[in-house]
């Protein structure tokens, strides 16, 4: 990666792989150290659909499908009415 490109990336973007690995280690650790948490999450299932996974997928896929301009997403989250209307549309 060239230095010009790496200067434009935020800390979150530069170390995205590390953040993902840390989240995975955290999740596995919580599941190992507190099995009741895994049972609780497994209980959040409707039929064959895991509600937490469904919510996560919607949150991940909504911006690309709605052609969101990421640079303006902070402004959207400040206006709760606008956010609610955009999710209902």
HELIX and SHEET records of a PDB file:
HELIX    1   1 UNK A    3  UNK A    8  1                                   6    
HELIX    2   2 UNK A   11  UNK A   14  1                                   4    
HELIX    3   3 UNK A   16  UNK A   33  1                                  18    
HELIX    4   4 UNK A   35  UNK A   43  1                                   9    
HELIX    5   5 UNK A   51  UNK A   66  1                                  16    
HELIX    6   6 UNK A   70  UNK A   72  5                                   3    
HELIX    7   7 UNK A   73  UNK A   78  1                                   6    
HELIX    8   8 UNK A   80  UNK A   88  1                                   9    
SHEET    1   A 2 UNK A  45  UNK A  46  0                                        
SHEET    2   A 2 UNK A  49  UNK A  50 -1                                        
END                                                                             
